């Protein structure tokens, strides 16, 4: 089992920045793929970014490319999402997720389907105009 705990959410004005963190614990030795997802009120959950750990291969939704950066700190077992130039449409609950797939292709496929086995409880991001 892998436990994930997100933090760093909050309320900012448009154009501002936030950095989300996701601390992983438990059996993390076979965690090769991690991602950030979000769900806005009345909308479906969508993928924001993912990273194939080790190789550092990253994937981003078109809506956040150039503004968000996903990164990892292996020593701290922590995944980050740096969010710059935030927009009101970025308002959502943000979730961290992890999966055991070895191979960047598998990581991307599961990210597209949002079918990770391990999820955090979420952290709220609210962007005002």
N, CA and C of each residue as an Amber inpcrd file, in Angstrom:
protein
   387
   0.8240000  -1.1880000   0.0000000   0.0000000   0.0000000   0.0000000
   0.8670000   1.2510000   0.0000000   0.4020000   2.2480000  -0.6740000
   1.0730000   3.5420000  -0.7290000   0.1040000   4.5950000  -0.2150000
   0.5650000   5.4170000   0.7030000  -0.2540000   6.5050000   1.2040000
   0.2660000   7.8180000   0.6240000  -0.6630000   8.6720000   0.2210000
  -0.3160000   9.9470000  -0.3960000  -1.0320000  11.0740000   0.3430000
  -0.2930000  12.1100000   0.6730000  -0.8800000  13.2490000   1.3770000
  -0.4750000  14.5290000   0.6560000  -1.4710000  15.2420000   0.1350000
  -1.2180000  16.4970000  -0.5680000  -1.2520000  17.6810000   0.3960000
  -0.5630000  18.7290000   0.0140000  -0.5870000  19.9830000   0.7550000
  -0.2130000  21.1080000  -0.1960000  -0.4150000  22.3430000   0.2580000
   0.0140000  23.4870000  -0.5300000  -1.0840000  24.2330000  -1.2450000
  -2.3110000  23.7150000  -1.1800000  -3.4010000  24.4190000  -1.8280000
  -3.7430000  25.7150000  -1.1040000  -4.5970000  26.5090000  -1.7190000
  -4.9940000  27.7610000  -1.0970000  -5.7430000  28.6320000  -2.0780000
  -5.9140000  29.8930000  -1.6840000  -6.6130000  30.8640000  -2.5200000
  -5.6360000  31.9260000  -2.9910000  -5.6240000  32.1740000  -4.2880000
  -4.7520000  33.1870000  -4.8720000  -5.5200000  33.9700000  -5.9190000
  -4.9770000  35.1040000  -6.2770000  -5.5540000  35.8730000  -7.3670000
  -4.9660000  35.4080000  -8.6840000  -5.6870000  35.6680000  -9.7420000
  -5.2160000  35.3110000 -11.0800000  -3.8330000  35.9100000 -11.3170000
  -2.9780000  35.0940000 -11.9280000  -1.6070000  35.4950000 -12.1530000
  -0.6500000  35.0700000 -11.0570000  -1.1930000  34.5990000  -9.9530000
  -0.3770000  34.1700000  -8.8350000   0.1630000  32.7630000  -9.0070000
   0.8790000  32.3070000  -7.9730000   1.5240000  30.9960000  -8.0290000
   1.2440000  30.2120000  -6.7520000   1.2680000  28.9000000  -6.8960000
   1.1920000  27.9770000  -5.7670000   2.0760000  26.7840000  -6.0800000
   2.5740000  26.1360000  -5.0410000   3.2850000  24.8800000  -5.2220000
   2.6130000  23.8230000  -4.3630000   2.1200000  22.8020000  -5.0330000
   1.5140000  21.6700000  -4.3420000   2.5760000  20.6200000  -4.0580000
   2.4270000  19.9610000  -2.9170000   3.3240000  18.8660000  -2.5480000
   2.5090000  17.6120000  -2.2930000   3.1280000  16.4730000  -2.5490000
   2.5010000  15.1770000  -2.2960000   3.5420000  14.2750000  -1.6530000
   3.3380000  13.9940000  -0.3690000   4.2590000  13.1410000   0.3700000
   3.7950000  11.6920000   0.2700000   4.6780000  10.8350000  -0.2110000
   4.3670000   9.4190000  -0.3540000   5.0020000   8.6210000   0.7780000
   4.2610000   7.6490000   1.2910000   4.7880000   6.7710000   2.3340000
   4.2390000   5.3760000   2.1180000   4.7790000   4.4420000   2.9030000
   4.3600000   3.0560000   2.7380000   5.2670000   2.3400000   1.7600000
   4.6970000   1.4270000   0.9930000   5.4830000   0.5990000   0.0720000
   5.6800000   1.3540000  -1.2320000   6.6640000   2.2670000  -1.2470000
   6.8810000   3.1130000  -2.4130000   7.9440000   2.5770000  -3.3560000
   8.5110000   1.4200000  -3.0350000   9.6550000   0.9300000  -3.8080000
   9.3050000   0.5920000  -5.2450000   8.0540000   0.2340000  -5.5010000
   7.6760000  -0.0880000  -6.8730000   6.7600000   0.9810000  -7.4590000
   6.9000000   2.2010000  -6.9650000   6.1250000   3.3050000  -7.5270000
   6.9530000   3.9620000  -8.6090000   6.5210000   3.7910000  -9.8630000
   7.3070000   4.3000000 -10.9790000   6.6410000   5.4700000 -11.6910000
   5.3780000   5.6780000 -11.4180000   4.6140000   6.6680000 -12.1520000
   3.7430000   7.4480000 -11.1730000   3.7770000   8.7740000 -11.2710000
   2.9400000   9.5980000 -10.4050000   2.3120000  10.7120000 -11.2240000
   1.1960000  11.1890000 -10.7380000   0.5060000  12.2250000 -11.4870000
  -0.3030000  13.1560000 -10.6100000  -0.6790000  14.2580000 -11.1960000
  -1.5990000  15.2150000 -10.5780000  -2.8660000  15.2820000 -11.4240000
  -3.9920000  15.2690000 -10.7380000  -5.2860000  15.3510000 -11.3830000
  -6.1030000  16.4230000 -10.6740000  -7.1560000  16.8830000 -11.3240000
  -8.0070000  17.8740000 -10.6750000  -9.4610000  17.6480000 -11.0690000
 -10.3350000  18.1080000 -10.1730000 -11.7660000  18.0390000 -10.4550000
 -12.3930000  19.3400000 -10.0080000 -12.9710000  20.0380000 -10.9600000
 -13.6990000  21.2680000 -10.6670000 -15.1610000  20.9340000 -10.4220000
 -15.8760000  21.7540000  -9.6920000 -17.2950000  21.4810000  -9.4250000
 -18.0780000  21.3080000 -10.7150000 -18.8230000  20.2190000 -10.7990000
 -19.6550000  19.9720000 -11.9630000 -18.9150000  19.4580000 -13.1780000
 -17.6220000  19.1760000 -13.0230000 -16.8370000  18.7000000 -14.1570000
 -16.2160000  17.3490000 -13.8610000 -15.7930000  16.6980000 -14.9350000
 -15.1230000  15.4230000 -14.7930000 -13.6860000  15.6280000 -14.2960000
 -13.1600000  14.6000000 -13.6490000 -11.7590000  14.6460000 -13.2540000
 -10.8810000  14.6770000 -14.5040000  -9.8220000  15.4720000 -14.4700000
  -8.9340000  15.5530000 -15.6190000  -7.4820000  15.4610000 -15.1720000
  -6.6790000  14.9200000 -16.0470000  -5.2520000  14.8410000 -15.7780000
  -4.6020000  16.1890000 -15.9780000  -3.7050000  16.5420000 -15.0920000
  -2.9730000  17.8040000 -15.1730000  -1.5500000  17.5540000 -15.6320000
  -0.8680000  16.6230000 -14.9660000   0.5190000  16.3200000 -15.3030000
   0.8760000  14.9610000 -14.7210000   1.8670000  14.3350000 -15.3210000
   2.3620000  13.0600000 -14.8210000   3.8530000  12.9790000 -15.0530000
   4.4950000  12.1120000 -14.2810000   5.9320000  11.9310000 -14.4170000
   6.2800000  10.4680000 -14.2750000   7.1120000   9.9800000 -15.2020000
   7.6320000   8.6270000 -15.1000000   8.9290000   8.7410000 -14.3070000
   8.8780000   8.3150000 -13.0450000   9.9840000   8.5120000 -12.1230000
  11.2390000   7.7950000 -12.6100000  12.3520000   8.2710000 -12.1900000
  13.6280000   7.6770000 -12.5940000  14.1120000   8.3200000 -13.8700000
  13.3410000   8.1500000 -14.9380000  13.7200000   8.7690000 -16.2080000
  13.3360000  10.2380000 -16.2480000  12.4040000  10.6420000 -15.3820000
  12.0070000  12.0410000 -15.3450000  11.2120000  12.4900000 -16.5570000
  10.5650000  11.5400000 -17.2340000   9.7420000  11.8970000 -18.3970000
   8.4220000  12.4690000 -17.9100000   8.0430000  13.6100000 -18.4530000
   6.8520000  14.3110000 -17.9710000   5.8040000  14.4670000 -19.0640000
   4.5660000  14.5740000 -18.6320000   3.4240000  14.7790000 -19.5170000
   2.5620000  15.8850000 -18.9120000   1.9820000  16.7140000 -19.7800000
   1.1420000  17.8160000 -19.3110000  -0.1290000  17.9290000 -20.1410000
  -1.1890000  18.3570000 -19.4920000  -2.3920000  18.7190000 -20.2230000
  -2.1040000  20.0040000 -21.0060000  -2.7210000  20.1350000 -22.1570000
  -2.4980000  21.3170000 -22.9920000  -2.8300000  22.6030000 -22.2370000
  -3.8210000  22.5390000 -21.3770000  -4.2900000  23.7340000 -20.6830000
  -3.2880000  24.2780000 -19.6620000  -2.2950000  23.4650000 -19.2890000
  -1.3440000  23.9200000 -18.2700000   0.0950000  23.9900000 -18.7780000
   0.3210000  23.5560000 -20.0070000   1.6830000  23.5870000 -20.5550000
   2.2440000  25.0000000 -20.5230000   3.4870000  25.0980000 -20.0690000
   4.1360000  26.3910000 -19.9760000   3.8460000  27.1310000 -18.6860000
   2.8780000  26.6570000 -17.9240000   2.5280000  27.3040000 -16.6500000
   2.8010000  26.3990000 -15.4420000   2.5950000  25.1120000 -15.5900000
   2.7600000  24.1580000 -14.4890000   3.9960000  23.3080000 -14.7400000
   4.6570000  22.9110000 -13.6450000   5.8100000  22.0310000 -13.7260000
   5.7040000  20.9480000 -12.6670000   5.7890000  19.6900000 -13.1050000
   5.7760000  18.5590000 -12.1860000   7.2200000  18.1400000 -11.9340000
   7.5280000  17.8250000 -10.6820000   8.8870000  17.4130000 -10.3430000
   8.8490000  16.4920000  -9.1370000   9.9900000  15.8780000  -8.8470000
  10.0710000  14.9230000  -7.7540000  11.3190000  15.1850000  -6.9310000
  11.2710000  14.8210000  -5.6740000  12.4400000  14.8160000  -4.8050000
  12.4820000  13.4380000  -4.1660000  13.3100000  12.5640000  -4.7250000
  13.3550000  11.1830000  -4.2490000  13.7700000  11.0810000  -2.7880000
  14.6900000  11.9350000  -2.3810000  15.1800000  11.8820000  -1.0000000
  14.0680000  12.1770000   0.0010000  13.1020000  12.9720000  -0.4270000
  11.9940000  13.3450000   0.4570000  10.7140000  12.5830000   0.1420000
  10.7780000  11.6770000  -0.8330000   9.5720000  10.9420000  -1.2530000
   8.4240000  11.8910000  -1.5440000   8.7280000  12.9720000  -2.2120000
   7.7440000  14.0070000  -2.4360000   7.6360000  14.3760000  -3.9090000
   6.4030000  14.5210000  -4.3400000   6.0840000  14.9760000  -5.6870000
   5.5810000  16.4130000  -5.5780000   5.9480000  17.2450000  -6.5450000
   5.5490000  18.6440000  -6.5320000   4.7960000  19.0200000  -7.7960000
   3.9940000  20.0570000  -7.6860000   3.3900000  20.6800000  -8.8540000
   3.5110000  22.1860000  -8.6600000   4.4410000  22.7790000  -9.3920000
   4.5960000  24.2270000  -9.3570000   3.6130000  24.8270000 -10.3440000
   2.7610000  25.7090000  -9.8600000   1.7200000  26.2970000 -10.7040000
   1.9240000  27.8030000 -10.7570000   2.2240000  28.3000000 -11.9450000
   2.4430000  29.7340000 -12.1550000   1.3600000  30.3000000 -13.0630000
   1.2250000  31.6190000 -13.0130000   0.2470000  32.3000000 -13.8620000
  -1.1260000  31.6220000 -13.7650000  -1.5640000  31.4380000 -12.5610000
  -2.8290000  30.7340000 -12.3450000  -4.0090000  31.5140000 -12.8980000
  -5.0010000  30.7760000 -13.3710000  -6.2020000  31.3500000 -13.9680000
  -7.4270000  30.8770000 -13.1810000  -8.5140000  31.6210000 -13.2300000
  -9.7290000  31.1770000 -12.5160000 -10.1690000  29.7790000 -12.9200000
  -9.9350000  29.4020000 -14.1710000 -10.3300000  28.0570000 -14.6240000
  -9.4610000  26.9540000 -14.0430000  -8.4050000  27.3100000 -13.3320000
  -7.5920000  26.3060000 -12.6310000  -8.1910000  25.9430000 -11.2760000
  -9.2380000  26.6370000 -10.8640000  -9.8870000  26.3510000  -9.5920000
 -10.4320000  24.9350000  -9.5800000 -10.0110000  24.1500000  -8.6040000
 -10.4110000  22.7400000  -8.5240000  -9.8170000  22.1180000  -7.2760000
 -10.2600000  20.9140000  -6.9890000  -9.5850000  20.0620000  -6.0100000
  -8.5020000  19.3070000  -6.7600000  -7.2960000  19.3680000  -6.2400000
  -6.1570000  18.7190000  -6.8920000  -5.7680000  17.4620000  -6.1240000
  -5.5540000  16.3910000  -6.8830000  -5.2400000  15.0970000  -6.3000000
  -3.9150000  14.5770000  -6.8330000  -3.1810000  13.9490000  -5.9520000
  -1.9580000  13.2550000  -6.3140000  -2.2900000  11.7650000  -6.4540000
  -1.6260000  11.0960000  -7.3920000  -1.8670000   9.6710000  -7.5930000
  -0.5660000   8.9710000  -7.9320000  -0.5210000   7.6650000  -7.6540000
   0.6940000   6.8930000  -7.8970000   0.3460000   5.5180000  -8.4350000
   1.2740000   4.9790000  -9.2500000   1.0650000   3.6630000  -9.8190000
   2.3680000   2.9280000 -10.0190000   2.3160000   1.5850000 -10.1700000
   3.5120000   0.7440000 -10.1850000   4.0650000   0.4100000 -11.5630000
   3.5810000   1.0660000 -12.6220000   3.9370000   0.6210000 -13.9610000
   5.3550000   0.9960000 -14.3310000   6.0710000  -0.0110000 -14.8390000
   7.4350000   0.2080000 -15.2920000   7.4070000   0.3990000 -16.7900000
   7.7590000   1.5880000 -17.2450000   7.7040000   1.9150000 -18.6600000
   6.9520000   3.2160000 -18.8520000   7.5460000   4.1360000 -19.5660000
   6.9140000   5.4470000 -19.7220000   5.6090000   5.3480000 -20.4980000
   5.5370000   4.4140000 -21.4330000   4.3150000   4.2500000 -22.2050000
   3.1460000   3.8270000 -21.3370000   3.3970000   2.8830000 -20.4240000
   2.3540000   2.4500000 -19.4970000   1.9490000   3.6030000 -18.5760000
   2.9300000   4.3560000 -18.1210000   2.6490000   5.5010000 -17.2490000
   1.7100000   6.4740000 -17.9690000   2.0270000   6.7990000 -19.2090000
   1.2060000   7.7410000 -19.9610000  -0.1940000   7.2000000 -20.1950000
  -0.2890000   5.9200000 -20.5190000  -1.6000000   5.3240000 -20.7910000
  -2.4910000   5.3860000 -19.5490000  -1.9370000   5.0640000 -18.4080000
  -2.7260000   5.1030000 -17.1710000  -3.0470000   6.5360000 -16.7790000
  -2.1560000   7.4630000 -17.0650000  -2.4170000   8.8780000 -16.7960000
  -3.6100000   9.3520000 -17.6420000  -3.6260000   8.9430000 -18.9100000
  -4.7380000   9.3350000 -19.7760000  -6.0550000   8.7650000 -19.2760000
  -6.0280000   7.5630000 -18.7300000  -7.2470000   6.9220000 -18.2430000
  -7.5440000   7.2870000 -16.7850000  -6.6100000   7.9300000 -16.1170000
  -6.7600000   8.3120000 -14.7030000  -7.1190000   7.1090000 -13.8440000
  -6.5160000   5.9620000 -14.1090000  -6.8580000   4.7590000 -13.3560000
  -5.6900000   4.3160000 -12.4690000  -5.1520000   5.2420000 -11.7130000
  -4.1020000   4.9290000 -10.7670000  -4.6910000   4.1920000  -9.5640000
  -3.9230000   3.3030000  -8.9530000  -4.4500000   2.5690000  -7.8010000
  -4.3960000   3.3360000  -6.4820000  -3.5060000   4.3120000  -6.3850000
  -3.3420000   5.0270000  -5.1160000  -3.6220000   6.5120000  -5.3140000
  -4.4140000   7.0740000  -4.4060000  -4.8270000   8.4790000  -4.5010000
  -4.7210000   9.1570000  -3.1390000  -4.4070000  10.4450000  -3.1660000
  -4.4590000  11.2410000  -1.9550000  -5.8620000  11.7830000  -1.7360000
  -6.0100000  12.5460000  -0.6610000  -7.3220000  13.0610000  -0.2940000
  -7.6500000  14.3780000  -0.9860000  -6.6680000  15.0070000  -1.5830000
  -6.8900000  16.2260000  -2.3400000  -6.5690000  17.4860000  -1.5690000
  -6.2620000  18.5380000  -2.3180000  -6.0330000  19.8580000  -1.7360000
  -6.6960000  20.8850000  -2.6520000  -7.4150000  21.8250000  -2.0580000
  -8.2210000  22.7710000  -2.8330000  -7.3840000  23.9470000  -3.3200000
  -7.5630000  24.2700000  -4.5840000  -6.9450000  25.4550000  -5.1820000
  -8.0650000  26.3530000  -5.7020000  -8.0710000  27.6010000  -5.2570000
  -9.0860000  28.5560000  -5.6900000  -8.3970000  29.7960000  -6.2430000
  -8.7220000  30.1290000  -7.4820000  -8.1110000  31.2770000  -8.1410000
  -9.2070000  32.2940000  -8.4340000  -9.0410000  33.4870000  -7.9080000
 -10.0350000  34.5360000  -8.1140000  -9.5570000  35.5170000  -9.1710000
 -10.5240000  36.0950000  -9.8810000 -10.1780000  37.0230000 -10.9730000
 -10.0570000  38.4460000 -10.4650000
